[in-house]
Amino acid sequence: MPVVIIGWNIYDKLPKEKQKKFVLVQRYRTDYFYECYEYENAKGNTNYEWSDRCFKNQEELLEFFGYEMIEDLNSDAVYARRVETFTDYDEKQLLEISDASNQIKVIRANQD
C-alpha cells in the first residue's frame, strides 16, 4: 500500500473531510536540525547525515518544501495517509491546490 505524504501548503487547502484522512507525521524546525547534528557530533559521529521515515536526507526535505537552506524551515509540517492506489490523476489534483513547490511524495512498498 502506498503512503502519500503532503506538506502543510496542500493540507491547509484540503476540505476538512479530506484533512481527516491524513495524520500529522512531523513538524520540522531549523533548531531541530542543529540539535541533531550537535548530538551526533558530541557522540563523535562527524559523518552524520540526517534522515527520517519520510525523507532520505536533508536535501530531499528542502526540495519537498521548496527551500534552499535549512534555516528557512519554520515549523513546516508533513502529513501522511495510506491509500490503496495513487494515480497520476490523484497527484494532479493535489498539485492543483499547491502554490509552493510540489509538497507531495509517495512511498511505495517496493521502494528502498
C-alpha positions as a Markdown table, in Angstrom:
| # | Residue | x | y | z |
|---|---|---|---|---|
| 1 | Met | 0.0 | 0.0 | 0.0 |
| 2 | Pro | 1.5 | 3.4 | -0.9 |
| 3 | Val | 1.8 | 6.1 | 1.6 |
| 4 | Val | 1.1 | 9.6 | 0.4 |
| 5 | Ile | 3.0 | 12.4 | 2.2 |
| 6 | Ile | 1.8 | 16.0 | 1.7 |
| 7 | Gly | 3.1 | 19.3 | 3.1 |
| 8 | Trp | 1.2 | 21.9 | 5.1 |
| 9 | Asn | 0.6 | 24.0 | 2.0 |
| 10 | Ile | -1.6 | 21.3 | 0.4 |
| 11 | Tyr | -3.1 | 20.1 | 3.7 |
| 12 | Asp | -4.3 | 23.5 | 4.7 |
| 13 | Lys | -6.2 | 23.8 | 1.4 |
| 14 | Leu | -8.0 | 20.5 | 1.6 |
| 15 | Pro | -11.6 | 20.3 | 2.7 |
| 16 | Lys | -12.0 | 19.3 | 6.4 |
| 17 | Glu | -13.3 | 15.8 | 5.5 |
| 18 | Lys | -10.2 | 15.1 | 3.4 |
| 19 | Gln | -7.9 | 16.5 | 6.1 |
| 20 | Lys | -9.3 | 14.0 | 8.5 |
| 21 | Lys | -7.9 | 11.2 | 6.3 |
| 22 | Phe | -4.3 | 12.5 | 6.9 |
| 23 | Val | -2.3 | 12.4 | 10.1 |
| 24 | Leu | 0.4 | 14.8 | 11.2 |
| 25 | Val | 3.7 | 13.0 | 10.9 |
| 26 | Gln | 6.3 | 15.6 | 11.8 |
| 27 | Arg | 7.0 | 19.3 | 12.2 |
| 28 | Tyr | 10.4 | 20.5 | 11.0 |
| 29 | Arg | 12.2 | 23.4 | 12.6 |
| 30 | Thr | 15.7 | 24.7 | 12.0 |
| 31 | Asp | 16.7 | 24.3 | 15.6 |
| 32 | Tyr | 15.7 | 20.6 | 15.4 |
| 33 | Phe | 18.4 | 20.0 | 12.8 |
| 34 | Tyr | 21.0 | 21.9 | 14.8 |
| 35 | Glu | 20.2 | 19.7 | 17.8 |
| 36 | Cys | 20.5 | 16.5 | 15.7 |
| 37 | Tyr | 23.9 | 17.5 | 14.4 |
| 38 | Glu | 25.2 | 18.7 | 17.8 |
| 39 | Tyr | 24.1 | 15.5 | 19.4 |
| 40 | Glu | 25.8 | 13.3 | 16.8 |
| 41 | Asn | 29.0 | 15.4 | 16.9 |
| 42 | Ala | 29.0 | 15.1 | 20.7 |
| 43 | Lys | 28.9 | 11.3 | 20.2 |
| 44 | Gly | 31.9 | 11.6 | 17.8 |
| 45 | Asn | 29.8 | 10.9 | 14.7 |
| 46 | Thr | 31.3 | 13.7 | 12.4 |
| 47 | Asn | 30.0 | 12.0 | 9.2 |
| 48 | Tyr | 26.3 | 12.1 | 10.4 |
| 49 | Glu | 23.7 | 12.7 | 7.7 |
| 50 | Trp | 20.2 | 13.4 | 8.9 |
| 51 | Ser | 17.3 | 11.2 | 7.6 |
| 52 | Asp | 13.9 | 10.1 | 9.0 |
| 53 | Arg | 11.0 | 7.9 | 8.0 |
| 54 | Cys | 9.8 | 10.4 | 5.3 |
| 55 | Phe | 13.0 | 11.8 | 3.8 |
| 56 | Lys | 16.3 | 10.2 | 2.9 |
| 57 | Asn | 18.3 | 13.3 | 3.6 |
| 58 | Gln | 18.2 | 17.0 | 4.4 |
| 59 | Glu | 18.4 | 17.9 | 0.7 |
| 60 | Glu | 15.3 | 15.9 | -0.1 |
| 61 | Leu | 13.4 | 17.6 | 2.7 |
| 62 | Leu | 14.4 | 21.0 | 1.5 |
| 63 | Glu | 13.4 | 20.2 | -2.1 |
| 64 | Phe | 10.0 | 19.0 | -0.9 |
| 65 | Phe | 9.3 | 22.3 | 0.8 |
| 66 | Gly | 10.9 | 24.4 | -2.0 |
| 67 | Tyr | 13.7 | 25.8 | 0.3 |
| 68 | Glu | 17.4 | 26.3 | -0.4 |
| 69 | Met | 18.6 | 26.4 | 3.2 |
| 70 | Ile | 17.8 | 24.6 | 6.4 |
| 71 | Glu | 17.4 | 28.0 | 8.1 |
| 72 | Asp | 14.2 | 28.5 | 6.0 |
| 73 | Leu | 12.3 | 25.8 | 8.0 |
| 74 | Asn | 9.9 | 27.2 | 10.5 |
| 75 | Ser | 7.5 | 24.6 | 11.9 |
| 76 | Asp | 6.9 | 23.2 | 8.4 |
| 77 | Ala | 4.6 | 20.1 | 8.8 |
| 78 | Val | 4.1 | 16.9 | 6.8 |
| 79 | Tyr | 1.0 | 14.8 | 6.9 |
| 80 | Ala | 0.6 | 11.2 | 5.6 |
| 81 | Arg | -2.0 | 8.6 | 4.8 |
| 82 | Arg | -2.1 | 5.1 | 3.4 |
| 83 | Val | -4.0 | 4.6 | 0.1 |
| 84 | Glu | -5.0 | 1.6 | -2.0 |
| 85 | Thr | -3.7 | 3.2 | -5.1 |
| 86 | Phe | -2.3 | 6.6 | -6.1 |
| 87 | Thr | -2.5 | 7.6 | -9.7 |
| 88 | Asp | -1.2 | 10.5 | -11.8 |
| 89 | Tyr | -4.7 | 11.9 | -11.7 |
| 90 | Asp | -4.6 | 11.9 | -7.9 |
| 91 | Glu | -1.3 | 13.7 | -7.9 |
| 92 | Lys | -2.5 | 16.2 | -10.4 |
| 93 | Gln | -5.5 | 17.1 | -8.2 |
| 94 | Leu | -3.2 | 17.7 | -5.2 |
| 95 | Leu | -0.8 | 19.7 | -7.2 |
| 96 | Glu | -3.6 | 22.0 | -8.5 |
| 97 | Ile | -4.2 | 23.3 | -4.9 |
| 98 | Ser | -0.5 | 23.7 | -4.1 |
| 99 | Asp | 1.1 | 27.1 | -4.7 |
| 100 | Ala | 4.5 | 26.3 | -3.2 |
| 101 | Ser | 6.8 | 23.6 | -4.7 |
| 102 | Asn | 5.1 | 20.2 | -5.1 |
| 103 | Gln | 4.9 | 19.1 | -1.4 |
| 104 | Ile | 3.8 | 15.6 | -2.5 |
| 105 | Lys | 5.8 | 12.4 | -2.0 |
| 106 | Val | 4.6 | 8.9 | -2.5 |
| 107 | Ile | 6.4 | 6.0 | -0.8 |
| 108 | Arg | 5.6 | 2.7 | -2.4 |
| 109 | Ala | 6.1 | -0.7 | -0.7 |
| 110 | Asn | 8.9 | -1.7 | -3.1 |
| 111 | Gln | 10.9 | 1.5 | -2.6 |
| 112 | Asp | 14.2 | 1.5 | -0.6 |
